[in-house]
Amino acid sequence: MDRTYAFVDESGNSDLDTLKGGSSDFFIVCSILVAEKDLEAAYAQAEALRELPTSACMHQWLSGCQPQ
């Protein structure tokens, strides 16, 4: 049976108290499932996204394009 890997990351104020100074109004959780056979390609794509400026990275993600 093939393995599937789960990657999860979060950002924001985990106690959701938005009245605290400097706290975010948002709590974001992002996850992805990757089949073992696709793991190497997923790591390569993640590394390519890390090398892009933030605005270009968001554009790639929003447009569904594969990083080059």
mmCIF file of the N, C-alpha and C atoms, coordinates in Angstrom:
data_MODEL
# 
_entry.id   MODEL 
# 
loop_
_atom_site.group_PDB 
_atom_site.id 
_atom_site.type_symbol 
_atom_site.label_atom_id 
_atom_site.label_alt_id 
_atom_site.label_comp_id 
_atom_site.label_asym_id 
_atom_site.label_entity_id 
_atom_site.label_seq_id 
_atom_site.pdbx_PDB_ins_code 
_atom_site.Cartn_x 
_atom_site.Cartn_y 
_atom_site.Cartn_z 
_atom_site.occupancy 
_atom_site.B_iso_or_equiv 
_atom_site.pdbx_formal_charge 
_atom_site.auth_seq_id 
_atom_site.auth_comp_id 
_atom_site.auth_asym_id 
_atom_site.auth_atom_id 
_atom_site.pdbx_PDB_model_num 
ATOM 1   N N  . MET A 1 1  ? 0.850  -1.174 0.000   1.00 0.00 ? 1  MET A N  1 
ATOM 2   C CA . MET A 1 1  ? 0.000  0.000  0.000   1.00 0.00 ? 1  MET A CA 1 
ATOM 3   C C  . MET A 1 1  ? 0.898  1.240  0.000   1.00 0.00 ? 1  MET A C  1 
ATOM 4   N N  . ASP A 1 2  ? 0.560  2.221  -0.831  1.00 0.00 ? 2  ASP A N  1 
ATOM 5   C CA . ASP A 1 2  ? 1.320  3.460  -0.904  1.00 0.00 ? 2  ASP A CA 1 
ATOM 6   C C  . ASP A 1 2  ? 1.032  4.336  0.313   1.00 0.00 ? 2  ASP A C  1 
ATOM 7   N N  . ARG A 1 3  ? 2.062  5.034  0.737   1.00 0.00 ? 3  ARG A N  1 
ATOM 8   C CA . ARG A 1 3  ? 1.904  5.974  1.847   1.00 0.00 ? 3  ARG A CA 1 
ATOM 9   C C  . ARG A 1 3  ? 1.439  7.321  1.310   1.00 0.00 ? 3  ARG A C  1 
ATOM 10  N N  . THR A 1 4  ? 0.712  8.031  2.155   1.00 0.00 ? 4  THR A N  1 
ATOM 11  C CA . THR A 1 4  ? 0.316  9.394  1.885   1.00 0.00 ? 4  THR A CA 1 
ATOM 12  C C  . THR A 1 4  ? 0.828  10.255 3.026   1.00 0.00 ? 4  THR A C  1 
ATOM 13  N N  . TYR A 1 5  ? 1.436  11.383 2.674   1.00 0.00 ? 5  TYR A N  1 
ATOM 14  C CA . TYR A 1 5  ? 1.998  12.282 3.668   1.00 0.00 ? 5  TYR A CA 1 
ATOM 15  C C  . TYR A 1 5  ? 1.101  13.499 3.814   1.00 0.00 ? 5  TYR A C  1 
ATOM 16  N N  . ALA A 1 6  ? 0.896  13.940 5.049   1.00 0.00 ? 6  ALA A N  1 
ATOM 17  C CA . ALA A 1 6  ? 0.104  15.130 5.342   1.00 0.00 ? 6  ALA A CA 1 
ATOM 18  C C  . ALA A 1 6  ? 1.027  16.208 5.888   1.00 0.00 ? 6  ALA A C  1 
ATOM 19  N N  . PHE A 1 7  ? 0.939  17.390 5.333   1.00 0.00 ? 7  PHE A N  1 
ATOM 20  C CA . PHE A 1 7  ? 1.695  18.547 5.795   1.00 0.00 ? 7  PHE A CA 1 
ATOM 21  C C  . PHE A 1 7  ? 0.685  19.605 6.213   1.00 0.00 ? 7  PHE A C  1 
ATOM 22  N N  . VAL A 1 8  ? 0.861  20.151 7.418   1.00 0.00 ? 8  VAL A N  1 
ATOM 23  C CA . VAL A 1 8  ? -0.069 21.136 7.962   1.00 0.00 ? 8  VAL A CA 1 
ATOM 24  C C  . VAL A 1 8  ? 0.734  22.290 8.545   1.00 0.00 ? 8  VAL A C  1 
ATOM 25  N N  . ASP A 1 9  ? 0.267  23.515 8.310   1.00 0.00 ? 9  ASP A N  1 
ATOM 26  C CA . ASP A 1 9  ? 0.894  24.699 8.889   1.00 0.00 ? 9  ASP A CA 1 
ATOM 27  C C  . ASP A 1 9  ? -0.208 25.668 9.292   1.00 0.00 ? 9  ASP A C  1 
ATOM 28  N N  . GLU A 1 10 ? 0.078  26.489 10.292  1.00 0.00 ? 10 GLU A N  1 
ATOM 29  C CA . GLU A 1 10 ? -0.896 27.472 10.763  1.00 0.00 ? 10 GLU A CA 1 
ATOM 30  C C  . GLU A 1 10 ? -0.221 28.814 10.936  1.00 0.00 ? 10 GLU A C  1 
ATOM 31  N N  . SER A 1 11 ? -1.052 29.843 10.936  1.00 0.00 ? 11 SER A N  1 
ATOM 32  C CA . SER A 1 11 ? -0.560 31.190 11.176  1.00 0.00 ? 11 SER A CA 1 
ATOM 33  C C  . SER A 1 11 ? -1.677 31.987 11.825  1.00 0.00 ? 11 SER A C  1 
ATOM 34  N N  . GLY A 1 12 ? -1.314 32.784 12.798  1.00 0.00 ? 12 GLY A N  1 
ATOM 35  C CA . GLY A 1 12 ? -2.313 33.630 13.441  1.00 0.00 ? 12 GLY A CA 1 
ATOM 36  C C  . GLY A 1 12 ? -2.302 33.481 14.947  1.00 0.00 ? 12 GLY A C  1 
ATOM 37  N N  . ASN A 1 13 ? -3.300 34.049 15.561  1.00 0.00 ? 13 ASN A N  1 
ATOM 38  C CA . ASN A 1 13 ? -3.449 34.054 17.009  1.00 0.00 ? 13 ASN A CA 1 
ATOM 39  C C  . ASN A 1 13 ? -4.254 32.823 17.421  1.00 0.00 ? 13 ASN A C  1 
ATOM 40  N N  . SER A 1 14 ? -3.594 31.841 18.017  1.00 0.00 ? 14 SER A N  1 
ATOM 41  C CA . SER A 1 14 ? -4.249 30.557 18.285  1.00 0.00 ? 14 SER A CA 1 
ATOM 42  C C  . SER A 1 14 ? -5.352 30.630 19.334  1.00 0.00 ? 14 SER A C  1 
ATOM 43  N N  . ASP A 1 15 ? -5.324 31.635 20.228  1.00 0.00 ? 15 ASP A N  1 
ATOM 44  C CA . ASP A 1 15 ? -6.412 31.701 21.209  1.00 0.00 ? 15 ASP A CA 1 
ATOM 45  C C  . ASP A 1 15 ? -7.594 32.542 20.705  1.00 0.00 ? 15 ASP A C  1 
ATOM 46  N N  . LEU A 1 16 ? -7.463 33.093 19.494  1.00 0.00 ? 16 LEU A N  1 
ATOM 47  C CA . LEU A 1 16 ? -8.528 33.831 18.807  1.00 0.00 ? 16 LEU A CA 1 
ATOM 48  C C  . LEU A 1 16 ? -9.011 35.072 19.558  1.00 0.00 ? 16 LEU A C  1 
ATOM 49  N N  . ASP A 1 17 ? -8.215 35.557 20.521  1.00 0.00 ? 17 ASP A N  1 
ATOM 50  C CA . ASP A 1 17 ? -8.564 36.792 21.226  1.00 0.00 ? 17 ASP A CA 1 
ATOM 51  C C  . ASP A 1 17 ? -8.057 37.974 20.410  1.00 0.00 ? 17 ASP A C  1 
ATOM 52  N N  . THR A 1 18 ? -8.911 38.523 19.570  1.00 0.00 ? 18 THR A N  1 
ATOM 53  C CA . THR A 1 18 ? -8.507 39.611 18.669  1.00 0.00 ? 18 THR A CA 1 
ATOM 54  C C  . THR A 1 18 ? -8.470 40.966 19.363  1.00 0.00 ? 18 THR A C  1 
ATOM 55  N N  . LEU A 1 19 ? -8.835 41.016 20.654  1.00 0.00 ? 19 LEU A N  1 
ATOM 56  C CA . LEU A 1 19 ? -8.786 42.267 21.397  1.00 0.00 ? 19 LEU A CA 1 
ATOM 57  C C  . LEU A 1 19 ? -7.386 42.569 21.913  1.00 0.00 ? 19 LEU A C  1 
ATOM 58  N N  . LYS A 1 20 ? -6.505 41.573 21.928  1.00 0.00 ? 20 LYS A N  1 
ATOM 59  C CA . LYS A 1 20 ? -5.127 41.780 22.360  1.00 0.00 ? 20 LYS A CA 1 
ATOM 60  C C  . LYS A 1 20 ? -4.401 42.651 21.347  1.00 0.00 ? 20 LYS A C  1 
ATOM 61  N N  . GLY A 1 21 ? -3.571 43.558 21.831  1.00 0.00 ? 21 GLY A N  1 
ATOM 62  C CA . GLY A 1 21 ? -2.794 44.409 20.945  1.00 0.00 ? 21 GLY A CA 1 
ATOM 63  C C  . GLY A 1 21 ? -1.853 43.591 20.068  1.00 0.00 ? 21 GLY A C  1 
ATOM 64  N N  . GLY A 1 22 ? -1.817 43.912 18.784  1.00 0.00 ? 22 GLY A N  1 
ATOM 65  C CA . GLY A 1 22 ? -0.921 43.234 17.858  1.00 0.00 ? 22 GLY A CA 1 
ATOM 66  C C  . GLY A 1 22 ? -1.391 41.869 17.386  1.00 0.00 ? 22 GLY A C  1 
ATOM 67  N N  . SER A 1 23 ? -2.565 41.445 17.838  1.00 0.00 ? 23 SER A N  1 
ATOM 68  C CA . SER A 1 23 ? -3.047 40.140 17.398  1.00 0.00 ? 23 SER A CA 1 
ATOM 69  C C  . SER A 1 23 ? -3.739 40.249 16.046  1.00 0.00 ? 23 SER A C  1 
ATOM 70  N N  . SER A 1 24 ? -3.737 39.146 15.335  1.00 0.00 ? 24 SER A N  1 
ATOM 71  C CA . SER A 1 24 ? -4.350 39.093 14.011  1.00 0.00 ? 24 SER A CA 1 
ATOM 72  C C  . SER A 1 24 ? -5.844 38.839 14.130  1.00 0.00 ? 24 SER A C  1 
ATOM 73  N N  . ASP A 1 25 ? -6.595 39.331 13.165  1.00 0.00 ? 25 ASP A N  1 
ATOM 74  C CA . ASP A 1 25 ? -8.028 39.030 13.094  1.00 0.00 ? 25 ASP A CA 1 
ATOM 75  C C  . ASP A 1 25 ? -8.276 37.685 12.436  1.00 0.00 ? 25 ASP A C  1 
ATOM 76  N N  . PHE A 1 26 ? -7.204 37.037 11.990  1.00 0.00 ? 26 PHE A N  1 
ATOM 77  C CA . PHE A 1 26 ? -7.342 35.802 11.221  1.00 0.00 ? 26 PHE A CA 1 
ATOM 78  C C  . PHE A 1 26 ? -6.531 34.677 11.836  1.00 0.00 ? 26 PHE A C  1 
ATOM 79  N N  . PHE A 1 27 ? -7.024 33.475 11.700  1.00 0.00 ? 27 PHE A N  1 
ATOM 80  C CA . PHE A 1 27 ? -6.283 32.263 12.037  1.00 0.00 ? 27 PHE A CA 1 
ATOM 81  C C  . PHE A 1 27 ? -6.392 31.356 10.817  1.00 0.00 ? 27 PHE A C  1 
ATOM 82  N N  . ILE A 1 28 ? -5.270 31.036 10.219  1.00 0.00 ? 28 ILE A N  1 
ATOM 83  C CA . ILE A 1 28 ? -5.258 30.299 8.958   1.00 0.00 ? 28 ILE A CA 1 
ATOM 84  C C  . ILE A 1 28 ? -4.599 28.942 9.157   1.00 0.00 ? 28 ILE A C  1 
ATOM 85  N N  . VAL A 1 29 ? -5.236 27.910 8.639   1.00 0.00 ? 29 VAL A N  1 
ATOM 86  C CA . VAL A 1 29 ? -4.671 26.564 8.638   1.00 0.00 ? 29 VAL A CA 1 
ATOM 87  C C  . VAL A 1 29 ? -4.607 26.104 7.192   1.00 0.00 ? 29 VAL A C  1 
ATOM 88  N N  . CYS A 1 30 ? -3.459 25.610 6.808   1.00 0.00 ? 30 CYS A N  1 
ATOM 89  C CA . CYS A 1 30 ? -3.268 25.127 5.449   1.00 0.00 ? 30 CYS A CA 1 
ATOM 90  C C  . CYS A 1 30 ? -2.744 23.697 5.522   1.00 0.00 ? 30 CYS A C  1 
ATOM 91  N N  . SER A 1 31 ? -3.269 22.838 4.692   1.00 0.00 ? 31 SER A N  1 
ATOM 92  C CA . SER A 1 31 ? -2.787 21.455 4.680   1.00 0.00 ? 31 SER A CA 1 
ATOM 93  C C  . SER A 1 31 ? -2.750 20.932 3.249   1.00 0.00 ? 31 SER A C  1 
ATOM 94  N N  . ILE A 1 32 ? -1.916 19.926 3.065   1.00 0.00 ? 32 ILE A N  1 
ATOM 95  C CA . ILE A 1 32 ? -1.798 19.282 1.759   1.00 0.00 ? 32 ILE A CA 1 
ATOM 96  C C  . ILE A 1 32 ? -1.506 17.802 1.987   1.00 0.00 ? 32 ILE A C  1 
ATOM 97  N N  . LEU A 1 33 ? -2.090 16.976 1.148   1.00 0.00 ? 33 LEU A N  1 
ATOM 98  C CA . LEU A 1 33 ? -1.809 15.537 1.154   1.00 0.00 ? 33 LEU A CA 1 
ATOM 99  C C  . LEU A 1 33 ? -1.008 15.211 -0.093  1.00 0.00 ? 33 LEU A C  1 
ATOM 100 N N  . VAL A 1 34 ? 0.074  14.446 0.084   1.00 0.00 ? 34 VAL A N  1 
ATOM 101 C CA . VAL A 1 34 ? 0.946  14.100 -1.033  1.00 0.00 ? 34 VAL A CA 1 
ATOM 102 C C  . VAL A 1 34 ? 1.189  12.598 -1.026  1.00 0.00 ? 34 VAL A C  1 
ATOM 103 N N  . ALA A 1 35 ? 0.925  11.957 -2.164  1.00 0.00 ? 35 ALA A N  1 
ATOM 104 C CA . ALA A 1 35 ? 1.223  10.529 -2.305  1.00 0.00 ? 35 ALA A CA 1 
ATOM 105 C C  . ALA A 1 35 ? 2.743  10.337 -2.298  1.00 0.00 ? 35 ALA A C  1 
ATOM 106 N N  . GLU A 1 36 ? 3.188  9.244  -1.743  1.00 0.00 ? 36 GLU A N  1 
ATOM 107 C CA . GLU A 1 36 ? 4.624  8.992  -1.640  1.00 0.00 ? 36 GLU A CA 1 
ATOM 108 C C  . GLU A 1 36 ? 5.317  9.085  -2.999  1.00 0.00 ? 36 GLU A C  1 
ATOM 109 N N  . LYS A 1 37 ? 4.654  8.629  -4.048  1.00 0.00 ? 37 LYS A N  1 
ATOM 110 C CA . LYS A 1 37 ? 5.251  8.657  -5.385  1.00 0.00 ? 37 LYS A CA 1 
ATOM 111 C C  . LYS A 1 37 ? 5.457  10.089 -5.892  1.00 0.00 ? 37 LYS A C  1 
ATOM 112 N N  . ASP A 1 38 ? 4.735  11.056 -5.320  1.00 0.00 ? 38 ASP A N  1 
ATOM 113 C CA . ASP A 1 38 ? 4.830  12.451 -5.733  1.00 0.00 ? 38 ASP A CA 1 
ATOM 114 C C  . ASP A 1 38 ? 5.630  13.313 -4.756  1.00 0.00 ? 38 ASP A C  1 
ATOM 115 N N  . LEU A 1 39 ? 6.187  12.691 -3.733  1.00 0.00 ? 39 LEU A N  1 
ATOM 116 C CA . LEU A 1 39 ? 6.838  13.441 -2.662  1.00 0.00 ? 39 LEU A CA 1 
ATOM 117 C C  . LEU A 1 39 ? 8.036  14.257 -3.151  1.00 0.00 ? 39 LEU A C  1 
ATOM 118 N N  . GLU A 1 40 ? 8.888  13.666 -3.962  1.00 0.00 ? 40 GLU A N  1 
ATOM 119 C CA . GLU A 1 40 ? 10.069 14.381 -4.454  1.00 0.00 ? 40 GLU A CA 1 
ATOM 120 C C  . GLU A 1 40 ? 9.673  15.614 -5.271  1.00 0.00 ? 40 GLU A C  1 
ATOM 121 N N  . ALA A 1 41 ? 8.674  15.464 -6.130  1.00 0.00 ? 41 ALA A N  1 
ATOM 122 C CA . ALA A 1 41 ? 8.207  16.595 -6.939  1.00 0.00 ? 41 ALA A CA 1 
ATOM 123 C C  . ALA A 1 41 ? 7.573  17.667 -6.052  1.00 0.00 ? 41 ALA A C  1 
ATOM 124 N N  . ALA A 1 42 ? 6.856  17.270 -5.007  1.00 0.00 ? 42 ALA A N  1 
ATOM 125 C CA . ALA A 1 42 ? 6.242  18.241 -4.098  1.00 0.00 ? 42 ALA A CA 1 
ATOM 126 C C  . ALA A 1 42 ? 7.307  19.049 -3.371  1.00 0.00 ? 42 ALA A C  1 
ATOM 127 N N  . TYR A 1 43 ? 8.372  18.379 -2.926  1.00 0.00 ? 43 TYR A N  1 
ATOM 128 C CA . TYR A 1 43 ? 9.473  19.106 -2.280  1.00 0.00 ? 43 TYR A CA 1 
ATOM 129 C C  . TYR A 1 43 ? 10.120 20.083 -3.255  1.00 0.00 ? 43 TYR A C  1 
ATOM 130 N N  . ALA A 1 44 ? 10.310 19.681 -4.483  1.00 0.00 ? 44 ALA A N  1 
ATOM 131 C CA . ALA A 1 44 ? 10.922 20.559 -5.490  1.00 0.00 ? 44 ALA A CA 1 
ATOM 132 C C  . ALA A 1 44 ? 10.032 21.778 -5.756  1.00 0.00 ? 44 ALA A C  1 
ATOM 133 N N  . GLN A 1 45 ? 8.727  21.570 -5.855  1.00 0.00 ? 45 GLN A N  1 
ATOM 134 C CA . GLN A 1 45 ? 7.807  22.689 -6.084  1.00 0.00 ? 45 GLN A CA 1 
ATOM 135 C C  . GLN A 1 45 ? 7.768  23.624 -4.885  1.00 0.00 ? 45 GLN A C  1 
ATOM 136 N N  . ALA A 1 46 ? 7.806  23.064 -3.675  1.00 0.00 ? 46 ALA A N  1 
ATOM 137 C CA . ALA A 1 46 ? 7.817  23.904 -2.473  1.00 0.00 ? 46 ALA A CA 1 
ATOM 138 C C  . ALA A 1 46 ? 9.082  24.757 -2.431  1.00 0.00 ? 46 ALA A C  1 
ATOM 139 N N  . GLU A 1 47 ? 10.208 24.175 -2.777  1.00 0.00 ? 47 GLU A N  1 
ATOM 140 C CA . GLU A 1 47 ? 11.463 24.925 -2.793  1.00 0.00 ? 47 GLU A CA 1 
ATOM 141 C C  . GLU A 1 47 ? 11.439 26.030 -3.843  1.00 0.00 ? 47 GLU A C  1 
ATOM 142 N N  . ALA A 1 48 ? 10.867 25.743 -5.003  1.00 0.00 ? 48 ALA A N  1 
ATOM 143 C CA . ALA A 1 48 ? 10.757 26.759 -6.054  1.00 0.00 ? 48 ALA A CA 1 
ATOM 144 C C  . ALA A 1 48 ? 9.874  27.916 -5.589  1.00 0.00 ? 48 ALA A C  1 
ATOM 145 N N  . LEU A 1 49 ? 8.803  27.624 -4.863  1.00 0.00 ? 49 LEU A N  1 
ATOM 146 C CA . LEU A 1 49 ? 7.934  28.684 -4.345  1.00 0.00 ? 49 LEU A CA 1 
ATOM 147 C C  . LEU A 1 49 ? 8.644  29.518 -3.289  1.00 0.00 ? 49 LEU A C  1 
ATOM 148 N N  . ARG A 1 50 ? 9.470  28.875 -2.455  1.00 0.00 ? 50 ARG A N  1 
ATOM 149 C CA . ARG A 1 50 ? 10.215 29.613 -1.430  1.00 0.00 ? 50 ARG A CA 1 
ATOM 150 C C  . ARG A 1 50 ? 11.178 30.619 -2.047  1.00 0.00 ? 50 ARG A C  1 
ATOM 151 N N  . GLU A 1 51 ? 11.665 30.359 -3.224  1.00 0.00 ? 51 GLU A N  1 
ATOM 152 C CA . GLU A 1 51 ? 12.632 31.228 -3.877  1.00 0.00 ? 51 GLU A CA 1 
ATOM 153 C C  . GLU A 1 51 ? 11.988 32.423 -4.577  1.00 0.00 ? 51 GLU A C  1 
ATOM 154 N N  . LEU A 1 52 ? 10.667 32.390 -4.772  1.00 0.00 ? 52 LEU A N  1 
ATOM 155 C CA . LEU A 1 52 ? 9.963  33.496 -5.422  1.00 0.00 ? 52 LEU A CA 1 
ATOM 156 C C  . LEU A 1 52 ? 9.702  34.624 -4.433  1.00 0.00 ? 52 LEU A C  1 
ATOM 157 N N  . PRO A 1 53 ? 9.674  35.874 -4.913  1.00 0.00 ? 53 PRO A N  1 
ATOM 158 C CA . PRO A 1 53 ? 9.213  36.966 -4.042  1.00 0.00 ? 53 PRO A CA 1 
ATOM 159 C C  . PRO A 1 53 ? 7.773  36.684 -3.616  1.00 0.00 ? 53 PRO A C  1 
ATOM 160 N N  . THR A 1 54 ? 7.370  37.176 -2.475  1.00 0.00 ? 54 THR A N  1 
ATOM 161 C CA . THR A 1 54 ? 6.045  36.879 -1.921  1.00 0.00 ? 54 THR A CA 1 
ATOM 162 C C  . THR A 1 54 ? 4.918  37.176 -2.912  1.00 0.00 ? 54 THR A C  1 
ATOM 163 N N  . SER A 1 55 ? 4.953  38.310 -3.586  1.00 0.00 ? 55 SER A N  1 
ATOM 164 C CA . SER A 1 55 ? 3.868  38.660 -4.511  1.00 0.00 ? 55 SER A CA 1 
ATOM 165 C C  . SER A 1 55 ? 3.807  37.672 -5.673  1.00 0.00 ? 55 SER A C  1 
ATOM 166 N N  . ALA A 1 56 ? 4.953  37.253 -6.188  1.00 0.00 ? 56 ALA A N  1 
ATOM 167 C CA . ALA A 1 56 ? 4.968  36.278 -7.285  1.00 0.00 ? 56 ALA A CA 1 
ATOM 168 C C  . ALA A 1 56 ? 4.471  34.927 -6.798  1.00 0.00 ? 56 ALA A C  1 
ATOM 169 N N  . CYS A 1 57 ? 4.828  34.575 -5.576  1.00 0.00 ? 57 CYS A N  1 
ATOM 170 C CA . CYS A 1 57 ? 4.384  33.309 -4.998  1.00 0.00 ? 57 CYS A CA 1 
ATOM 171 C C  . CYS A 1 57 ? 2.860  33.283 -4.886  1.00 0.00 ? 57 CYS A C  1 
ATOM 172 N N  . MET A 1 58 ? 2.262  34.372 -4.393  1.00 0.00 ? 58 MET A N  1 
ATOM 173 C CA . MET A 1 58 ? 0.814  34.443 -4.279  1.00 0.00 ? 58 MET A CA 1 
ATOM 174 C C  . MET A 1 58 ? 0.153  34.376 -5.648  1.00 0.00 ? 58 MET A C  1 
ATOM 175 N N  . HIS A 1 59 ? 0.744  35.050 -6.640  1.00 0.00 ? 59 HIS A N  1 
ATOM 176 C CA . HIS A 1 59 ? 0.194  35.006 -7.989  1.00 0.00 ? 59 HIS A CA 1 
ATOM 177 C C  . HIS A 1 59 ? 0.214  33.568 -8.520  1.00 0.00 ? 59 HIS A C  1 
ATOM 178 N N  . GLN A 1 60 ? 1.319  32.865 -8.318  1.00 0.00 ? 60 GLN A N  1 
ATOM 179 C CA . GLN A 1 60 ? 1.418  31.471 -8.754  1.00 0.00 ? 60 GLN A CA 1 
ATOM 180 C C  . GLN A 1 60 ? 0.334  30.636 -8.085  1.00 0.00 ? 60 GLN A C  1 
ATOM 181 N N  . TRP A 1 61 ? 0.172  30.817 -6.778  1.00 0.00 ? 61 TRP A N  1 
ATOM 182 C CA . TRP A 1 61 ? -0.783 30.010 -6.026  1.00 0.00 ? 61 TRP A CA 1 
ATOM 183 C C  . TRP A 1 61 ? -2.205 30.329 -6.464  1.00 0.00 ? 61 TRP A C  1 
ATOM 184 N N  . LEU A 1 62 ? -2.536 31.625 -6.592  1.00 0.00 ? 62 LEU A N  1 
ATOM 185 C CA . LEU A 1 62 ? -3.905 32.009 -6.951  1.00 0.00 ? 62 LEU A CA 1 
ATOM 186 C C  . LEU A 1 62 ? -4.272 31.602 -8.365  1.00 0.00 ? 62 LEU A C  1 
ATOM 187 N N  . SER A 1 63 ? -3.300 31.608 -9.267  1.00 0.00 ? 63 SER A N  1 
ATOM 188 C CA . SER A 1 63 ? -3.610 31.274 -10.657 1.00 0.00 ? 63 SER A CA 1 
ATOM 189 C C  . SER A 1 63 ? -3.530 29.768 -10.916 1.00 0.00 ? 63 SER A C  1 
ATOM 190 N N  . GLY A 1 64 ? -3.057 28.995 -9.923  1.00 0.00 ? 64 GLY A N  1 
ATOM 191 C CA . GLY A 1 64 ? -2.962 27.558 -10.085 1.00 0.00 ? 64 GLY A CA 1 
ATOM 192 C C  . GLY A 1 64 ? -1.830 27.116 -10.986 1.00 0.00 ? 64 GLY A C  1 
ATOM 193 N N  . CYS A 1 65 ? -0.878 28.027 -11.253 1.00 0.00 ? 65 CYS A N  1 
ATOM 194 C CA . CYS A 1 65 ? 0.247  27.715 -12.130 1.00 0.00 ? 65 CYS A CA 1 
ATOM 195 C C  . CYS A 1 65 ? 1.303  26.908 -11.389 1.00 0.00 ? 65 CYS A C  1 
ATOM 196 N N  . GLN A 1 66 ? 2.002  26.093 -12.131 1.00 0.00 ? 66 GLN A N  1 
ATOM 197 C CA . GLN A 1 66 ? 3.149  25.367 -11.598 1.00 0.00 ? 66 GLN A CA 1 
ATOM 198 C C  . GLN A 1 66 ? 4.357  26.290 -11.642 1.00 0.00 ? 66 GLN A C  1 
ATOM 199 N N  . PRO A 1 67 ? 5.162  26.361 -10.551 1.00 0.00 ? 67 PRO A N  1 
ATOM 200 C CA . PRO A 1 67 ? 6.379  27.169 -10.631 1.00 0.00 ? 67 PRO A CA 1 
ATOM 201 C C  . PRO A 1 67 ? 7.326  26.608 -11.672 1.00 0.00 ? 67 PRO A C  1 
ATOM 202 N N  . GLN A 1 68 ? 8.029  27.492 -12.366 1.00 0.00 ? 68 GLN A N  1 
ATOM 203 C CA . GLN A 1 68 ? 8.973  27.060 -13.405 1.00 0.00 ? 68 GLN A CA 1 
ATOM 204 C C  . GLN A 1 68 ? 10.361 26.949 -12.837 1.00 0.00 ? 68 GLN A C  1 
# 
